[in-house]
Amino acid sequence: MKTDDKFNLGLVSRFRNELFGLSIISIMIFHFFLRIKEHGSGSLYPVAFAYDNVISSVGVECFLFLSGVGLYFSMSKNGNILNFYRKRMSRVLIPYALWGAVFWIALDLLAKGESLGEFLYDFGFLSFWLEGDSVLWYIAFIVILYLAFPIIFKMFSGKYATAFLILSVGFSIGLSLALKLLFPTVYANIEIAVNRLPIFLFGAYSGRRIYKNDSFKIGDLILVLLGLAVHIFGILQRYGVIATQISFLRYEFALFSISLIYICVWLLSKVNLKRIKAFLRGAGALSLELYMTHVTIDNLLRFCKIPTYSPYYYTIIIFLSIIFSIFLHFSLKNIIIKTHSTHV
């Protein structure tokens, strides 16, 4: 969408790849510091502790918000549901089929010596939904969201969009609470996904305003300030400054991610750092592949008892992730081009 110099919500679309780049970089840093925290010592432990308390995995919330926005754009430009499914599913399932098969074969069949049934169980996402194996939980979750999106788009593209947002977010929070109380094991398995549904829904809801280049209103400013305030409250809780313990971590970071996205968009619209923006755009274009490759390589190395909390080994993970991500990205492009040419 065309934008002018005035700050408006359309800038979220303009800097979408840069935002995805920032998100995946923050996620990769988070996973490194998470390994250090799990190890429990080392010179970087204080930094890891601070990163986990302040930034943590907010990049995932940003990912889901931006995915909701992107899906709204996709449906707005072409409302054909079959075309939507073909385009969106190919973007996720082809890289997953290529890389996920390699990973699960390496882990299940070669490293663990499991059966073909176990491989299919993992490769088909059942191990996440039924047992909470969260290595590639994001792929399992986003596929479900893609399938449901035509209904979500219908809710948020009409005049009752705000009412549907309130109802759908309320329902998702209620579902989470019900699972936690009635089916705690199921909840423990999938809370990493179900508690992040609201931020995806808000991203889809925001998609219409971003698509229309709506101006940044006082309500948006209040939301940014609220997100920052809630996040600061959460940080103070985790550092023990505030004794009251209210457990709302996922929702805290959902609100914080909204603040972070708008602040980053404002900064990106004001600074003229072409090389940094180009780097972020490149990372953003490879964000899905970088996510899949770095979490799986890390998982394989940890299974082999390699200390991925070491900066040396994690640097190797990052390097390999970049190489394989570029390969996956261009493989996907070639497959799409060949598929398209056969239908012309």
MIROFI-553042 format. One record per residue (C-alpha): residue number from 1; y, x, z. Coordinates in Angstrom, 2 decimals. Each point is the difference from the previous one (the first is absolute). Example, Ala and Ser with C-alpha at 12.3 -4.5 7.8 and 13.67 -1.06 7.14 Angstrom:
BEGIN
(atom 1,(-4.50,12.30,7.80))
(atom 2,(3.44,1.37,-0.66))
This chain:
BEGIN
(atom 1,(0.00,0.00,0.00))
(atom 2,(3.51,1.17,-0.77))
(atom 3,(2.12,0.94,3.00))
(atom 4,(3.57,0.98,0.57))
(atom 5,(1.52,2.38,2.52))
(atom 6,(0.32,-2.70,2.66))
(atom 7,(-2.75,0.08,2.60))
(atom 8,(-2.37,-2.88,-0.68))
(atom 9,(-3.66,-0.80,0.49))
(atom 10,(-0.77,0.79,-3.64))
(atom 11,(0.27,3.68,0.96))
(atom 12,(-3.38,-0.35,1.73))
(atom 13,(-1.51,-0.47,-3.46))
(atom 14,(2.11,2.77,-1.50))
(atom 15,(-1.24,2.51,2.59))
(atom 16,(-3.49,-1.46,0.32))
(atom 17,(-1.83,3.17,-1.06))
(atom 18,(2.13,2.17,2.28))
(atom 19,(-0.82,-2.33,2.89))
(atom 20,(-3.70,0.13,-0.81))
(atom 21,(0.34,3.80,-0.09))
(atom 22,(1.59,0.11,3.43))
(atom 23,(-2.67,-2.37,1.30))
(atom 24,(-3.00,2.00,-1.19))
(atom 25,(1.51,3.28,1.22))
(atom 26,(0.56,-1.50,3.45))
(atom 27,(-3.60,-1.33,0.03))
(atom 28,(-1.44,3.39,-0.91))
(atom 29,(2.07,1.67,2.72))
(atom 30,(-1.11,-2.69,2.46))
(atom 31,(-3.68,0.64,-0.72))
(atom 32,(0.49,3.73,0.56))
(atom 33,(1.71,-0.56,3.34))
(atom 34,(-2.63,-2.59,0.92))
(atom 35,(-2.67,2.67,-0.38))
(atom 36,(2.02,2.31,2.26))
(atom 37,(0.33,-2.76,2.61))
(atom 38,(-3.74,-0.66,-0.16))
(atom 39,(-0.62,3.73,0.50))
(atom 40,(2.24,-0.19,3.06))
(atom 41,(1.59,3.45,-0.03))
(atom 42,(1.82,2.58,-2.09))
(atom 43,(3.58,1.12,-0.56))
(atom 44,(0.70,-3.03,-2.21))
(atom 45,(-1.29,-2.53,2.54))
(atom 46,(3.47,-0.90,1.38))
(atom 47,(1.26,-0.55,-3.56))
(atom 48,(-3.07,-2.11,-0.80))
(atom 49,(0.51,-2.05,3.16))
(atom 50,(3.66,-0.62,-0.88))
(atom 51,(-0.78,-0.87,-3.62))
(atom 52,(-2.68,-2.48,1.06))
(atom 53,(2.37,-1.70,2.43))
(atom 54,(3.01,-0.15,-2.30))
(atom 55,(-1.18,-0.10,-3.63))
(atom 56,(-3.74,-0.58,0.37))
(atom 57,(-1.56,-1.86,-2.96))
(atom 58,(3.13,-1.95,-0.97))
(atom 59,(-0.55,1.23,-3.57))
(atom 60,(-2.87,-2.49,-0.25))
(atom 61,(2.30,-2.88,0.90))
(atom 62,(2.46,1.25,-2.62))
(atom 63,(-2.88,0.14,-2.50))
(atom 64,(-0.92,-3.62,0.67))
(atom 65,(3.60,-1.24,-0.13))
(atom 66,(0.56,1.75,-3.34))
(atom 67,(-3.35,-1.27,-1.30))
(atom 68,(1.07,-3.55,0.81))
(atom 69,(3.26,0.55,-1.85))
(atom 70,(-1.78,1.54,-2.98))
(atom 71,(-2.48,-2.85,-0.27))
(atom 72,(2.82,-2.53,0.06))
(atom 73,(1.66,1.86,-2.89))
(atom 74,(-3.27,0.10,-1.91))
(atom 75,(-0.56,-3.76,0.34))
(atom 76,(3.64,-0.76,-0.82))
(atom 77,(-0.14,1.95,-3.26))
(atom 78,(-3.34,-1.45,-1.10))
(atom 79,(-1.33,-3.06,1.75))
(atom 80,(-3.38,0.12,-1.73))
(atom 81,(-2.46,0.35,2.87))
(atom 82,(-2.73,1.67,-2.05))
(atom 83,(2.45,2.59,-1.33))
(atom 84,(1.26,0.53,3.55))
(atom 85,(-3.52,0.58,1.34))
(atom 86,(-0.94,2.27,-2.91))
(atom 87,(3.10,2.16,0.41))
(atom 88,(0.05,0.22,3.79))
(atom 89,(-3.73,0.33,0.58))
(atom 90,(-0.32,2.73,-2.63))
(atom 91,(2.72,1.95,1.81))
(atom 92,(-2.07,0.02,3.20))
(atom 93,(-3.63,-0.48,-0.94))
(atom 94,(-0.24,2.53,-2.84))
(atom 95,(1.22,2.93,2.15))
(atom 96,(-2.16,-1.28,2.85))
(atom 97,(-3.05,-0.30,-2.25))
(atom 98,(0.52,3.57,-1.20))
(atom 99,(0.86,1.59,3.31))
(atom 100,(-1.68,-2.34,2.49))
(atom 101,(-3.36,0.43,-1.71))
(atom 102,(0.30,3.79,0.23))
(atom 103,(1.02,-0.16,3.66))
(atom 104,(-2.68,-2.42,1.17))
(atom 105,(-2.71,1.83,-1.99))
(atom 106,(1.11,3.28,1.59))
(atom 107,(0.19,-1.47,3.52))
(atom 108,(-2.85,-2.51,0.09))
(atom 109,(-2.60,1.35,-2.41))
(atom 110,(0.59,3.76,0.15))
(atom 111,(1.52,0.78,3.41))
(atom 112,(-1.65,-2.73,2.11))
(atom 113,(-3.16,-0.55,-2.05))
(atom 114,(0.45,-3.78,0.15))
(atom 115,(-1.61,-2.53,-2.31))
(atom 116,(1.43,-1.46,-3.20))
(atom 117,(0.51,-3.26,1.93))
(atom 118,(2.27,1.78,2.48))
(atom 119,(1.98,1.45,-2.90))
(atom 120,(0.50,-3.47,-1.51))
(atom 121,(0.86,-1.40,3.45))
(atom 122,(2.79,2.56,0.38))
(atom 123,(1.13,0.01,-3.62))
(atom 124,(0.27,-3.81,0.03))
(atom 125,(2.34,0.07,3.06))
(atom 126,(-2.52,-1.83,2.20))
(atom 127,(-0.04,2.85,2.51))
(atom 128,(3.69,-0.59,0.64))
(atom 129,(-0.05,-3.79,0.31))
(atom 130,(-3.21,-0.08,2.05))
(atom 131,(0.07,3.27,1.95))
(atom 132,(3.57,1.28,-0.11))
(atom 133,(-0.66,3.14,-2.07))
(atom 134,(3.66,0.58,-0.81))
(atom 135,(-0.12,3.02,-2.32))
(atom 136,(1.18,-2.05,-3.01))
(atom 137,(1.02,-3.19,1.81))
(atom 138,(3.25,-0.28,-1.98))
(atom 139,(-1.87,-0.45,-3.29))
(atom 140,(-2.25,-2.67,1.52))
(atom 141,(3.07,-1.81,1.36))
(atom 142,(2.24,0.24,-3.06))
(atom 143,(-2.74,-1.40,-2.26))
(atom 144,(-0.10,-3.15,2.17))
(atom 145,(3.80,-0.23,-0.13))
(atom 146,(-0.05,0.32,-3.79))
(atom 147,(-2.53,-2.83,-0.25))
(atom 148,(2.11,-2.24,2.24))
(atom 149,(3.35,0.91,-1.52))
(atom 150,(0.37,-2.82,-2.58))
(atom 151,(-0.02,-2.42,2.96))
(atom 152,(2.40,2.21,1.97))
(atom 153,(2.31,0.20,-3.02))
(atom 154,(-0.03,-3.79,-0.30))
(atom 155,(1.06,-0.30,3.65))
(atom 156,(2.86,2.48,-0.26))
(atom 157,(1.40,-0.89,-3.42))
(atom 158,(1.06,-3.56,0.87))
(atom 159,(2.78,-1.52,2.06))
(atom 160,(-2.13,-0.08,3.17))
(atom 161,(-0.65,3.75,-0.07))
(atom 162,(1.49,0.66,3.44))
(atom 163,(-2.01,-2.81,1.59))
(atom 164,(-3.17,1.36,-1.61))
(atom 165,(0.85,3.49,1.26))
(atom 166,(0.33,-1.25,3.58))
(atom 167,(-3.22,-2.00,-0.28))
(atom 168,(-2.03,2.77,-1.66))
(atom 169,(1.19,2.73,2.38))
(atom 170,(-0.59,-2.33,2.95))
(atom 171,(-3.49,-0.75,-1.30))
(atom 172,(-0.82,3.69,-0.49))
(atom 173,(1.16,0.86,3.54))
(atom 174,(-1.92,-2.99,1.36))
(atom 175,(-3.11,1.08,-1.89))
(atom 176,(0.32,3.49,1.46))
(atom 177,(0.32,-1.35,3.54))
(atom 178,(-2.92,-2.38,-0.49))
(atom 179,(-2.23,2.81,-1.26))
(atom 180,(1.03,2.21,2.91))
(atom 181,(-0.83,-2.68,2.57))
(atom 182,(-3.07,-1.62,-1.56))
(atom 183,(-1.54,2.77,-2.11))
(atom 184,(1.17,3.32,1.52))
(atom 185,(-2.54,2.08,-1.94))
(atom 186,(1.07,-1.48,-3.33))
(atom 187,(3.63,0.49,1.02))
(atom 188,(-0.59,3.66,0.90))
(atom 189,(-1.60,0.55,-3.42))
(atom 190,(2.79,-1.47,-2.14))
(atom 191,(3.17,0.02,2.12))
(atom 192,(1.29,2.95,-2.04))
(atom 193,(0.28,-2.46,-2.91))
(atom 194,(0.51,-3.46,1.50))
(atom 195,(2.94,1.06,2.18))
(atom 196,(1.74,1.36,-3.09))
(atom 197,(-0.18,-3.22,-1.97))
(atom 198,(3.48,-1.17,1.18))
(atom 199,(1.81,2.99,-1.52))
(atom 200,(-1.73,-0.57,-3.34))
(atom 201,(1.00,-3.67,0.11))
(atom 202,(3.59,0.97,0.77))
(atom 203,(-0.02,2.44,-2.91))
(atom 204,(-1.22,-2.76,-2.34))
(atom 205,(2.64,-2.35,1.41))
(atom 206,(2.71,2.64,-0.48))
(atom 207,(-1.16,0.54,-3.57))
(atom 208,(1.96,-3.00,-1.29))
(atom 209,(3.27,1.22,1.52))
(atom 210,(-0.60,3.55,-1.23))
(atom 211,(-0.88,-1.30,-3.47))
(atom 212,(3.29,-1.91,-0.09))
(atom 213,(2.06,2.98,1.27))
(atom 214,(1.18,-2.04,2.98))
(atom 215,(2.78,1.54,2.04))
(atom 216,(-0.69,1.58,3.37))
(atom 217,(1.01,-2.75,2.44))
(atom 218,(0.81,-0.11,3.70))
(atom 219,(-3.51,-1.33,0.65))
(atom 220,(-1.45,3.12,-1.60))
(atom 221,(2.17,2.20,2.19))
(atom 222,(-1.14,-1.90,3.10))
(atom 223,(-3.62,0.51,-1.08))
(atom 224,(0.58,3.75,-0.44))
(atom 225,(1.62,0.26,3.44))
(atom 226,(-2.76,-2.11,1.56))
(atom 227,(-2.66,2.24,-1.50))
(atom 228,(1.72,3.10,1.37))
(atom 229,(0.48,-1.58,3.43))
(atom 230,(-3.63,-1.11,0.27))
(atom 231,(-1.17,3.43,-1.13))
(atom 232,(2.18,1.81,2.53))
(atom 233,(-1.36,-2.33,2.70))
(atom 234,(-3.54,0.90,-1.09))
(atom 235,(0.74,3.73,0.06))
(atom 236,(1.44,-0.25,3.51))
(atom 237,(-3.12,-1.89,1.07))
(atom 238,(-2.31,2.67,-1.40))
(atom 239,(1.96,2.77,1.72))
(atom 240,(-0.09,-1.89,3.30))
(atom 241,(3.76,-0.52,0.24))
(atom 242,(-0.55,-3.77,0.05))
(atom 243,(-2.78,-1.01,2.37))
(atom 244,(-0.67,-3.40,-1.62))
(atom 245,(-2.96,0.25,-2.34))
(atom 246,(0.07,-2.50,-2.88))
(atom 247,(-2.63,0.70,-2.64))
(atom 248,(1.45,-0.84,-3.43))
(atom 249,(-0.32,3.34,-1.78))
(atom 250,(-0.85,-1.29,-3.50))
(atom 251,(2.79,-2.57,0.07))
(atom 252,(2.43,2.54,1.39))
(atom 253,(-0.68,2.30,-2.95))
(atom 254,(0.14,-2.93,-2.42))
(atom 255,(3.57,-0.71,1.11))
(atom 256,(0.83,3.71,0.06))
(atom 257,(-1.30,0.43,-3.55))
(atom 258,(2.49,-2.60,-1.27))
(atom 259,(2.84,1.89,1.69))
(atom 260,(-1.30,3.29,-1.34))
(atom 261,(-0.29,-1.27,-3.58))
(atom 262,(3.55,-1.36,-0.09))
(atom 263,(1.40,3.15,1.62))
(atom 264,(-1.88,2.23,-2.47))
(atom 265,(1.16,-2.13,-2.93))
(atom 266,(3.60,0.30,1.16))
(atom 267,(-0.34,3.79,0.34))
(atom 268,(-1.69,0.33,-3.40))
(atom 269,(2.81,-2.01,-1.58))
(atom 270,(2.63,2.31,1.52))
(atom 271,(-1.42,3.49,-0.47))
(atom 272,(-0.41,1.80,-3.32))
(atom 273,(-2.98,2.25,0.74))
(atom 274,(-1.66,-0.18,-3.39))
(atom 275,(-2.82,2.44,0.67))
(atom 276,(-0.95,-1.59,3.30))
(atom 277,(0.08,-3.46,-1.57))
(atom 278,(-2.13,1.21,-2.90))
(atom 279,(-2.51,1.48,2.46))
(atom 280,(-0.13,-3.28,1.95))
(atom 281,(-0.43,-1.99,-3.22))
(atom 282,(-2.92,2.23,-0.96))
(atom 283,(-1.62,-0.46,3.41))
(atom 284,(0.65,-3.73,-0.25))
(atom 285,(-1.66,-0.25,-3.40))
(atom 286,(-3.10,1.66,1.49))
(atom 287,(0.19,-1.75,3.37))
(atom 288,(-3.18,-2.07,-0.28))
(atom 289,(-2.02,2.95,-1.27))
(atom 290,(1.45,2.30,2.67))
(atom 291,(-0.96,-2.51,2.67))
(atom 292,(-3.60,-0.27,-1.21))
(atom 293,(-0.57,3.69,-0.57))
(atom 294,(1.54,1.40,3.17))
(atom 295,(-1.71,-2.42,2.43))
(atom 296,(-3.39,0.49,-1.65))
(atom 297,(0.19,3.79,-0.25))
(atom 298,(1.12,0.11,3.64))
(atom 299,(-2.91,-2.25,0.97))
(atom 300,(-2.56,2.14,-1.85))
(atom 301,(1.30,3.23,1.50))
(atom 302,(-0.03,-1.46,3.51))
(atom 303,(-3.60,-1.15,-0.53))
(atom 304,(-0.79,3.62,-0.87))
(atom 305,(1.62,1.05,3.31))
(atom 306,(2.96,1.67,-1.73))
(atom 307,(3.09,-0.09,2.25))
(atom 308,(2.47,-1.92,-2.14))
(atom 309,(2.51,0.17,2.86))
(atom 310,(0.54,3.58,-1.18))
(atom 311,(3.11,0.36,-2.21))
(atom 312,(-2.06,2.29,-2.23))
(atom 313,(-2.72,-2.56,-0.68))
(atom 314,(2.41,-2.91,-0.27))
(atom 315,(2.00,1.93,-2.59))
(atom 316,(-3.23,0.31,-2.00))
(atom 317,(-0.49,-3.77,0.35))
(atom 318,(3.50,-0.64,-1.33))
(atom 319,(-0.48,2.41,-2.91))
(atom 320,(-3.33,-1.54,-1.00))
(atom 321,(1.44,-3.50,0.39))
(atom 322,(2.82,0.77,-2.41))
(atom 323,(-2.38,1.47,-2.60))
(atom 324,(-2.45,-2.92,0.17))
(atom 325,(2.83,-2.56,0.13))
(atom 326,(1.49,1.30,-3.24))
(atom 327,(-3.47,-0.14,-1.60))
(atom 328,(-0.56,-3.58,1.20))
(atom 329,(3.46,-1.13,-1.07))
(atom 330,(-0.35,1.26,-3.55))
(atom 331,(-3.60,-1.20,-0.22))
(atom 332,(1.24,-3.48,0.87))
(atom 333,(2.70,0.23,-2.68))
(atom 334,(-2.52,1.05,-2.63))
(atom 335,(-2.41,-2.79,0.95))
(atom 336,(2.79,-2.60,-0.19))
(atom 337,(1.20,1.34,-3.37))
(atom 338,(-3.53,-0.07,-1.45))
(atom 339,(-0.63,-3.48,1.42))
(atom 340,(3.28,-1.26,-1.41))
(atom 341,(-0.71,1.51,-3.43))
(atom 342,(-3.34,-1.82,-0.22))
(atom 343,(1.77,-3.33,0.54))
(atom 344,(2.71,0.57,-2.60))
